[in-house]
Amino acid sequence: MIYKYLLEIKYRLFFSFVAWSFIMVNCYYFKETLLYVFIRFSIKPNNNNLLYFLTTDVAEIFIAYINLSSYVANQIAVIFICCQFLFFLSTGLHMFEYTYLKTILVTTIVCWLMFVFVLNSFIFPTSWDFFLKFQEYLSSQNLAFYFEAKLNEYLIFYKSIYYLCNLIFQTLVLFFVILDLFKNNLLIVKKLRKIFYFSFFLLSTFLTPPEVIYQITISICIILIYELITIHMILKTELANFT
């Protein structure tokens, strides 16, 4: 019986590796388009300025293509492995346990998709524009700095913001689990609301550039999501008690 489970784990890991390899090959095949898409993230829609990058190594562009392809493949492979892990555990779980884990996985994926959209359309362009404004400010103070971004440094900057923001956005899944655990005692949720609000503002401080407007906007969005999840839990509990 143990050999059977180990064999299934080996096959699922092999399928995951094959899936990652196919994604990696496809990303590298469309590497120019993929790089163009990532570069467009740093340009706001109303900005028509040409963005170029400085390269000082003959292999730097090739390395950037490999890093970008592996980065995209790794993100998709993580979701694929999580699904494989859930399918592996499904045969030994009760129906309510499988449904609960499936709900958590779906919530995680939805939060990840929301995060990717918000990151690429708002957070990263705003962060990039915020740091570039220092060049304009110093120019007005008779102290000129001319910034020429390197391709690898640009991708490192994007991935750093991505991992930081993704970690913060996935805390929504943690809030979902906590609310579900205390769904039968809403008084605890009410007492923890101030702590949650403070945590939201603290997270938005790390998530956004040091601008008050950006911090308040992100905090309000997270609070609205938190309140919607709370209302969903309350309605779900009341409906279960009614039936």
C-alpha positions, -999 to 999 in steps of 0.1 A, spaced: 0 0 0 28 24 9 46 15 -24 14 24 -43 12 58 -27 49 64 -33 45 54 -69 16 79 -73 37 107 -58 65 99 -82 41 100 -112 25 133 -100 59 148 -95 70 136 -130 38 151 -145 45 184 -127 80 184 -141 67 177 -176 42 205 -173 69 229 -160 91 220 -189 64 226 -215 56 260 -199 93 269 -198 98 260 -235 67 279 -246 77 310 -226 112 309 -241 97 305 -276 76 336 -271 104 354 -251 103 386 -271 65 390 -266 68 381 -230 96 406 -223 76 433 -241 45 426 -219 66 428 -187 82 461 -199 48 476 -206 39 470 -170 61 499 -160 45 524 -184 13 541 -176 -14 541 -204 -11 579 -209 27 577 -211 41 574 -247 78 578 -238 101 552 -251 116 529 -225 150 514 -232 174 493 -211 212 494 -209 231 461 -214 268 457 -205 272 419 -210 269 400 -242 249 372 -225 227 395 -204 197 394 -227 199 356 -230 201 353 -192 172 377 -188 151 356 -212 159 324 -192 151 341 -159 119 355 -172 108 322 -187 116 303 -155 99 329 -134 66 325 -153 69 287 -154 76 285 -116 45 306 -108 22 284 -129 39 252 -117 32 261 -81 -5 262 -88 -3 230 -107 15 212 -79 -10 225 -53 -38 210 -74 -19 177 -77 -14 177 -40 -52 182 -34 -61 154 -58 -36 131 -41 -52 138 -7 -88 136 -20 -91 98 -18 -83 98 19 -104 128 29 -140 130 40 -163 150 17 -164 181 39 -126 180 43 -121 178 6 -146 206 0 -129 228 26 -94 223 12 -108 229 -23 -124 261 -12 -91 273 3 -73 264 -29 -98 282 -51 -97 312 -28 -59 312 -30 -60 311 -68 -86 339 -70 -66 361 -46 -35 354 -67 -53 364 -100 -66 396 -83 -32 403 -70 -15 399 -104 -41 423 -120 -37 449 -93 1 446 -93 5 450 -131 -21 477 -135 -15 498 -104 12 488 -79 42 482 -101 36 512 -125 31 534 -95 62 522 -78 83 526 -109 70 561 -115 75 570 -79 112 562 -79 117 578 -113 103 611 -99 135 615 -78 154 621 -110 131 650 -120 132 665 -85 170 665 -84 171 680 -119 151 709 -106 175 713 -77 205 717 -102 217 682 -93 212 660 -123 211 622 -123 205 604 -155 190 569 -150 196 541 -174 179 509 -163 196 475 -168 174 447 -180 183 422 -153 179 449 -126 145 458 -140 134 421 -138 148 418 -103 129 449 -92 97 435 -106 102 401 -90 110 416 -56 78 436 -56 59 406 -69 70 383 -41 65 409 -14 30 418 -26 20 382 -32 29 373 3 8 402 16 -22 394 -7 -22 358 4 -28 369 39 -64 373 27 -66 335 26 -54 334 62 -81 358 72 -106 336 53 -94 306 74 -96 325 107 -131 338 100 -142 303 91 -127 288 123 -146 314 144 -178 315 124 -197 300 153 -185 328 176 -188 361 158 -180 380 191 -144 370 187 -144 383 151 -158 416 164 -131 419 190 -104 411 165 -117 437 140 -95 465 153 -64 443 151 -73 433 116 -77 469 105 -44 479 120 -28 449 102 -44 460 69 -29 495 72 4 480 82 4 457 52 -5 485 28 24 505 41 48 477 29 27 471 -2 26 506 -17 51 534 -23 54 559 7 24 580 -4 -6 585 19 -31 583 -9 -18 550 -21 -17 535 14 -53 546 22 -66 533 -12 -50 498 -7 -61 497 29 -97 505 20 -98 478 -7 -84 452 17 -109 462 44 -138 459 19 -127 424 9 -124 415 46 -159 428 53 -173 410 23 -158 378 35 -172 384 70 -207 390 56 -204 359 36 -195 339 67 -224 354 87 -249 347 60 -236 312 55 -238 305 92 -273 319 95 -285 299 65 -270 267 79 -288 274 113 -321 281 95 -320 250 75 
